[in-house]
């Protein structure tokens, strides 16, 4: 039976999943306010999907982090066939408006066992628990609000987000930051990478990233390996 000093979690499709009502409303916001080219709603939705996938893949490949505002600009550019004047764009207002839409359409816990799994780890192990998440359209500052509203933020000793760190999984520097943060939460005692288990759904960003950093990894997948299976390893 392995003993870990820290359990590290990915966020999306590991602890939470999107509310189906959110993305249509986000698409509708850009369709209404930033669609001078007259794209259909369906075209705007496809553009958002392409930009989202592209930025995620770039971040995984380079280990960098494309800023949320840059993602908005990429989407607006493509919606308008790369003919759009940015001078009057208030990126801060756009983010605040989209945050409001998200909080009105709160993500769901990923499955029925999410909260009980975190609660079990918090109550029945001496390990610390943390979050290591790449971000895109939604910044870490907003995701903290989401986790508090879902009543799971209280189980986490710390949360690390790529937009705040400026780097993304599987960048080894982000896993090094994770290790350093874990040591701080263990009174600056030495923690070995093998003492950490990282849990996530992405074979590249989470599993390969953790293993390349010398950490253990646990792949969750809604089709075959639910989060509750993690408890079988304890």
N, C-alpha and C positions, 0 to 999 in steps of 0.2 A: 504494500500500500504506500504510494508516494506521499511525501509531505512537502508542501510548498509554502514558502514564506509570503508569497504574494500571488493573487489571482488578478490577472489583467483582462479586461473585456473590451472587445470592439463594441460599437454601438448599433448601427443600422443592421438589421437582419440578424442580430445577435441578441440584443436586449429590447429593441423597439423596431416597429415597422410603421410605414407611412399610413396615415388615414387616407382611404381612397378618395375622400372629398377634397383633400388639400391640393393635389397637383392640378385638377381641373380649374380650381379657383385661381391658382397661381398663373396658369395659362391664360385664363380669362382676363386677369389684370394686365398682362402684357398685350394681349389681343386688343383690349380697349384703349390703352394709353400710349402704346409705342408701336403702332402698326400702320404707319403712313403708306406702306406699299399695298395695303389691302389684302394681306394674306388671309386665308380662311382660318377658322379656329383650329381645324385639324392640322393645317400646315404649321401653325405656331406651336402646337403640341409636339409635332415631330421634330421641329427645330430644337425645342428645349431638351427633348430626349437625346438628340445627337450631341448637343453641346455638353450635356451632363456626362454622357459616356466618354466623349473625347477628353474632357478635362480630368476625369478620373483616371483614364489610361495614361495621360501625360504625367500626372502626378505620380502614379505608380512607377512609370518608366524612369523619370528624372529624379524622383525623391523630393522634388520641390513642392510648392503649394501655390496653385493659381488662386488669387484673391477672389473673394465672393463678388466684389464690384467688377472685376475683370470678366467673370463669367456672365454677369448681367450684360456687359457691353458686347461680348461675343454674341449673345443671343439676340440683342437688339439689332446688331449689325446684320446678322443673317436674316432676321425677320424683314429688314428693310433693304435687302439686296446690297448691303454694304454701302448704302447711300443715306447716311443719317448724321445730322449735326448734334454733337454731344454737349455743346456749350450750356444748354439750359437744363441738362439732366441733373436732377438732385438725387444723387446716389444714396445719400443718407435717408431721404424720405422714402425712396423705393424700398430700402431695407426695412425701415420701420413699418411700412404698409404690409410687406410680405411677412414680417414677424407676427403682425396682428392676425393675418390670415392663418398662419400656422397655429397660433395659440387658440384660435377659434375652432380649428380642425386638428385637435391634438393627436399626435401619433399614438398608436396602441402599444402596449407591452407585447413583445414578440409572440409569447405563448402563455398559456395558463400557469406555467411553472416558473416564469421569470422571477417574480417577486419572492416566491418561496425559496428558490435556489440562492438568491442573494442573501436572504434572511438566514438561511442555514449556514452559509459561509461566515456571515458576520457573528453568529451566535455560537457556532460549534467548532471554530478553528481560531488559532492565534494569528492567522495570516491577515495582512492588509488586503484591501480590495480597491482596484482602480480602473479607470477607463482610458483607453488609448484609441482615439478615433480620428480618421480622416474626415474632413469637412468639405463642403462644396457650396451649394446655394444657401446653406444655413450655418451660421457661425457658432462657435463654442459658447459664446455668451448667451445665445438663445437656447441652445440645447441644455444648458444648465437649468434654465427656467422650465423646460419640458420635463426633465427628469425629476425636478422637485414637484411639479404638478402630478406626475405619475407615481409619486411617493417611493421612488427608488434611489434618488440622489443621496438620501441619508445613509445608504449602505456603502457609499463610495468614500474612501479616504482622500482621493484626489481624482481629478479629471484632466487629461492632456488632450488638446485638440490641435490638429495640424495647422489651422489658420493662426493660432496663437504661437505655435512653435516655429512656423515658417517652413516646415518640412513635413513630408508625408510618409506613411508606411508604404513600402517596406524599407525605407531609408534606414540604414543601421544607426545613424545619428539620433533618430527618434527613439529607437529602442535603447540606445545609450542614455538618453534623457529619462526614459522610463526607469532604467536601473538606478540612476542617480536619485530620482525622486523617491523610489522605494527605500533606498538607504536612508534618506532624510526622515522618512516616516518610521524607520526602525532605529531611531536615535543615533543615526550616522554610523551604525554598525555595518560591517562588510556584508554585502549580499552577493552571492554568486548568480550568474545568469541561470544556472540550472535550478535555482531555488524559485524561479518564476514560471508560472503557467499562463500563457496567453490564449484566450478563447476568442474565436472569430469565425466568420463565414467565408472569408476570401482566401483561397489557396495561395495567392501570391502575396498580397499585402499583409495578411495575418499569419498564415502558417509558415510560408517560406521566410518571411521577414523575421518572425520570432526564432525559428530554428537557425537561421544564419547568424543571429545574435547570440546563439548558444542557449537560448531559452527553450522550454518545452511548449508545445502547442496542442490545442484541442480544436478540431474542426467541427462546427455545428452546421447542420443542414436540415431544413424543415422536412425534407422528404425522407430522411433516414436517421439522422442523429439529432434529436431535440436537446435543448439546453439541460434538461433534467438529467440526461445521461452523464453529465459532468459529475454528479454526486456519486456515481458508481466508482469514480476514480479516487474517492476520498476515503 
